[in-house]
Amino acid sequence: MRSVIIGTGSYIPSIVKTNKDFANHNFYAEDNTRIETDPHEVVEKFRMITGIEERRYTSANIQSSDMAAMAAKEALADAKSDGEDIDQIILAHNFGNVLKHTIQTDAMPALASRVKNKLGIKNPNCICYDILFGCPGWIQGMIQADAFFKAGLAKKCLVIGTEALSRVIDVYDRDSMIFSDGAGATVIAAQEGSDSQSGILASVAQSHCGEELDYLYMGKSFFPESDARIRYIKMKGRKVYEYAMKYVPQAMKACLDNAGVEIGQLKKVFLHQANEKMDEGIIKAMYKLYGATSVPDNIMPMSIHTLGNSSVATVPTLYDMVKHHKMAGHEIHTGDIVLFASVGAGMNINAIAYRV
């Protein structure tokens, strides 16, 4: 039995926020002092490090669950399913629905339940639940679906990653420029067949919850006169970078090793779109673990330049774009071996080796 992706979909919000839109911001440091560097210089340095030139924000009337439902509808259509044959809807997010112009999280009922409602699925045996696993949430949802298939408890699942980070950012914090909104979805099914067929080959997941626990956290605005009761997403960027560089390449290699895949067989790496320099560093470090001195051309498609970091949505959205020929220079073909990998709050990391 193999767990096979039979449909993909994504929702990319229509509002484009360019770096120029941040060039007139007043930025503050963690100690609440104003950063005196010219904002244009701050923004340009940010672009050079992250690779982000623009990002997408959802409109005021669209919630995280709405984006999830739209991505899911595309995935179901791609899988030629009306949804009634879905056994589980697994939805990864971090903040639930956050109403525009508020900072209040609405996660009851579960976003997965709202998606089932929006899709009009009537089957009571289609169960719905959310998972919180930081940015690696969609991959963890895929790992979870694979486990249910192997246990004989499900045959087809809808796995979604959705987030509206634009509603939990502190506009006075330089890191606010990283985050964006979006949703990606996959329909994954248990299929019988020989070992040469498509599907998940192996997976790896780890959690480090010592001092790493607070590398991503909720904290007050850096603006000195802000309301201390209101919390925003915060990140210890250097710590996150060091953690990712140390652990993610090892997890990726372990995943390929568990799958019995040689590094030369790998065709694409779908890596969480967090930071261009960090992602490039992770790929180089992984190949170095195999004794390679260079990385193959076009091994890692990237959407961060125009879509930013939409957390759990980045990997499924990226895969959907490549699968449906929406990313120039990147193609996947039947039989290709690809790797999904991510890192995020927790701190959590995971990876899946997959044959297309």
C-alpha positions in Angstrom: 0.0 0.0 0.0 1.2 3.5 -0.8 -0.2 6.9 0.1 -0.6 8.7 -3.2 -1.4 12.4 -3.9 -4.3 12.3 -6.4 -5.3 16.0 -6.4 -3.8 19.4 -5.5 -5.2 22.9 -5.3 -4.2 26.3 -3.9 -5.6 29.7 -3.1 -3.3 32.7 -3.7 -4.8 36.0 -2.4 -5.3 38.8 -4.9 -3.8 41.7 -2.8 -0.2 42.3 -3.7 2.0 44.0 -1.0 5.3 45.0 -2.5 8.5 46.0 -0.6 7.8 49.6 -1.6 4.8 49.6 0.6 7.1 49.2 3.6 9.6 51.8 2.6 7.8 54.5 4.6 7.4 52.5 7.8 9.0 53.4 11.1 10.6 50.2 12.4 11.5 49.5 16.0 13.9 47.1 17.6 13.1 44.5 20.4 14.1 47.0 23.0 11.5 49.5 21.7 14.0 51.9 20.3 13.4 53.3 16.9 15.7 52.0 14.1 17.4 55.1 12.7 18.5 53.4 9.5 16.6 54.8 6.5 13.5 52.5 5.9 14.4 52.2 2.2 17.8 50.8 3.3 16.1 48.4 5.8 13.7 47.2 3.1 16.6 46.6 0.6 18.7 44.7 3.1 15.6 42.6 3.9 15.2 41.8 0.2 18.8 40.7 -0.2 18.5 38.3 2.8 15.1 36.8 2.3 14.6 37.2 -1.5 11.1 38.5 -0.9 10.0 41.3 -3.2 6.3 41.0 -2.7 3.8 39.0 -0.8 0.0 38.3 -0.9 -2.6 39.4 1.7 -6.2 38.2 1.8 -9.0 40.7 1.6 -11.0 41.7 4.7 -14.0 39.5 4.0 -12.0 36.3 3.5 -10.9 34.2 6.4 -8.3 31.4 6.7 -11.1 28.8 6.6 -12.4 30.4 3.4 -9.0 30.2 1.7 -8.8 26.6 2.9 -12.1 25.7 1.3 -11.2 27.3 -2.0 -7.9 25.4 -2.2 -9.7 22.2 -1.1 -12.3 22.7 -3.8 -9.6 22.8 -6.5 -7.9 19.8 -5.0 -11.1 17.8 -5.0 -11.8 18.7 -8.6 -8.3 17.7 -9.6 -8.9 14.4 -7.9 -12.3 14.0 -9.6 -14.0 13.7 -6.2 -17.2 15.3 -4.9 -15.9 15.1 -1.4 -18.3 12.4 -0.2 -15.6 9.8 -0.4 -13.3 11.7 1.9 -12.7 10.0 5.3 -10.8 12.8 7.0 -10.3 16.5 6.6 -7.0 17.4 8.3 -6.4 21.1 8.4 -3.1 22.7 9.5 -3.0 26.3 10.7 -1.6 28.3 13.7 -4.0 31.1 14.4 -7.5 30.0 13.3 -9.6 32.7 11.8 -8.5 36.2 12.8 -11.0 38.8 12.0 -9.6 41.8 10.1 -8.8 44.8 12.3 -8.8 42.5 15.4 -6.2 40.2 16.9 -8.7 37.7 18.3 -8.4 34.1 17.2 -11.5 32.2 16.3 -10.8 28.4 16.2 -14.1 27.0 17.4 -15.6 25.2 15.6 -12.5 23.7 14.1 -11.5 25.2 10.7 -11.6 21.7 9.2 -15.3 21.5 10.2 -16.0 24.9 8.6 -14.3 23.6 5.4 -16.5 20.5 5.4 -19.5 22.8 5.7 -18.4 25.1 2.9 -17.7 22.2 0.6 -21.2 20.8 1.3 -19.9 17.3 2.3 -22.8 15.4 4.0 -21.0 12.1 4.8 -21.0 11.9 8.7 -18.1 9.5 8.5 -15.9 12.2 7.1 -14.3 13.5 10.3 -12.7 16.9 10.6 -9.9 18.1 12.8 -7.2 20.8 13.0 -3.5 20.3 13.8 -1.0 22.8 15.2 2.5 22.0 14.3 4.0 25.4 13.2 5.0 25.8 9.5 5.5 22.1 9.0 1.8 21.5 9.7 0.7 20.4 6.2 3.6 17.9 6.0 2.6 16.6 9.4 -1.0 16.2 8.2 0.3 14.2 5.3 2.3 12.0 7.6 -0.8 11.5 9.8 -3.0 10.6 6.8 -0.3 8.0 5.7 -0.4 6.5 9.2 -4.2 6.2 9.2 -4.0 4.5 5.8 -1.4 2.0 7.0 -3.6 1.3 10.1 -6.6 0.6 7.8 -8.6 3.4 9.4 -9.0 5.6 6.3 -8.7 5.4 2.5 -8.8 9.0 1.3 -8.0 12.2 3.1 -8.1 15.9 2.3 -5.0 17.6 3.8 -4.9 21.5 3.9 -2.5 24.2 5.1 -4.0 27.7 5.5 -2.9 30.9 7.2 -3.5 34.6 7.2 -0.4 35.9 8.9 -1.0 39.4 7.7 -3.5 39.7 10.6 -1.1 38.8 13.4 2.0 40.9 12.4 3.5 43.8 14.2 3.9 46.5 11.5 6.7 48.1 13.5 8.8 44.9 13.4 11.1 44.3 10.4 10.1 40.6 10.4 6.6 41.6 9.6 7.7 41.9 5.9 8.3 38.2 5.7 4.8 36.9 6.4 1.9 36.5 4.0 -1.4 34.7 3.4 -2.5 31.7 1.4 -3.8 28.1 1.3 -2.8 24.8 -0.3 -4.5 21.5 -0.3 -4.0 17.9 -1.4 -6.2 14.8 -1.7 -4.2 11.8 -0.7 -5.4 8.2 -1.1 -4.4 4.7 -0.1 -3.6 2.7 -3.2 -2.5 -0.9 -3.5 0.3 -1.8 -5.9 3.9 -2.7 -6.3 6.9 -0.9 -4.8 7.6 0.8 -8.1 4.4 2.8 -8.0 3.8 6.4 -6.8 3.4 7.4 -3.2 5.0 8.2 0.1 8.3 6.3 0.5 9.3 7.4 4.0 8.9 10.3 6.5 10.7 11.8 9.4 9.5 14.2 12.1 11.2 15.8 15.2 10.3 18.3 17.9 12.9 20.2 19.9 11.2 21.9 22.8 14.0 23.0 25.1 15.3 26.5 24.6 14.1 26.2 21.0 10.5 26.5 22.3 10.5 30.3 22.1 12.3 30.9 18.8 8.9 31.8 17.4 6.4 33.2 19.9 3.6 35.7 20.5 4.8 39.0 22.0 3.9 42.7 22.3 4.5 45.2 19.6 8.0 46.8 19.4 6.3 50.2 19.3 7.0 51.7 22.7 3.4 53.1 23.2 1.6 49.9 22.1 -1.0 48.1 24.2 1.0 45.4 26.0 -2.1 43.2 26.1 -2.1 42.7 22.4 0.2 40.0 21.1 1.8 39.5 17.6 3.9 36.9 16.0 7.5 37.3 16.9 10.7 35.5 15.7 14.2 35.2 16.9 15.6 35.2 13.4 19.2 34.2 14.1 18.1 31.4 16.4 15.6 30.0 13.8 18.3 30.2 11.1 20.9 28.3 13.2 18.3 25.7 14.3 17.2 25.1 10.7 20.8 24.8 9.4 21.7 22.3 12.1 18.7 20.0 12.0 16.7 20.3 8.8 19.5 18.9 6.5 20.0 15.9 8.8 16.2 15.2 8.8 16.1 15.4 5.0 19.0 13.0 4.7 17.5 10.6 7.2 14.2 10.6 5.3 15.9 9.8 2.0 18.0 7.1 3.7 14.9 5.6 5.2 13.4 5.5 1.8 16.5 3.8 0.3 16.8 6.7 -2.1 20.3 7.8 -3.3 20.9 11.6 -3.5 21.4 11.4 -7.3 17.8 10.1 -7.7 16.3 13.2 -6.1 14.6 15.4 -8.7 13.0 18.2 -6.7 13.0 19.5 -3.1 9.8 21.3 -2.0 11.1 23.2 1.0 9.2 25.5 3.3 9.5 29.0 1.8 10.9 30.8 4.9 13.9 32.8 3.7 15.8 32.4 0.4 19.2 32.5 1.9 18.2 30.0 4.6 16.6 27.6 2.1 19.6 27.7 -0.1 21.8 27.0 2.9 19.7 24.1 3.9 20.0 22.5 0.4 23.7 23.0 0.3 24.1 21.5 3.8 22.1 18.5 2.8 24.1 17.8 -0.3 27.3 18.3 1.8 26.2 15.5 4.1 26.4 13.2 1.0 29.9 14.6 0.2 28.7 16.7 -2.7 30.4 20.0 -3.4 27.6 21.5 -5.5 23.8 21.4 -5.8 22.1 20.4 -9.1 20.5 23.1 -11.1 16.7 23.6 -10.6 16.5 21.2 -7.7 14.5 23.7 -5.5 11.6 25.6 -6.9 10.9 28.8 -5.0 7.8 31.0 -4.6 9.0 33.2 -1.8 10.1 36.0 -4.1 6.5 36.9 -5.0 4.4 35.0 -2.4 6.4 35.5 0.8 6.1 33.1 3.7 2.6 31.9 4.2 3.6 29.3 6.8 1.7 26.0 6.4 0.5 27.0 3.0 4.0 27.3 1.3 4.8 23.7 0.6 1.4 22.5 -0.7 1.0 25.7 -2.8 4.5 25.3 -4.2 3.8 21.7 -5.2 0.5 22.6 -6.8 2.1 25.4 -8.8 4.8 23.0 -10.2 2.4 20.2 -10.7 0.1 22.4 -12.8 2.9 24.0 -14.8 2.5 27.4 -13.1 6.2 27.9 -12.4 8.6 28.4 -15.3 11.6 26.2 -15.4 10.2 23.5 -13.1 8.4 20.3 -14.1 7.7 17.0 -12.3 7.1 13.7 -14.1 5.7 10.3 -13.2 8.3 8.4 -11.4 10.3 11.4 -10.1 11.4 11.3 -6.5 10.8 14.5 -4.6 11.3 15.6 -1.1 9.0 17.7 1.0 10.5 19.4 4.1 9.7 22.1 6.6 10.7 23.8 9.8 8.8 26.0 12.2 7.5 26.9 15.6 7.7 24.3 18.3 10.4 24.0 17.1 9.4 21.3 14.7 10.9 19.8 11.6 9.7 17.1 9.2 10.2 15.6 5.7 8.6 13.2 3.3 10.2 11.3 0.5 7.7 10.9 -2.3 7.6 9.2 -5.7 5.4 11.2 -8.2 
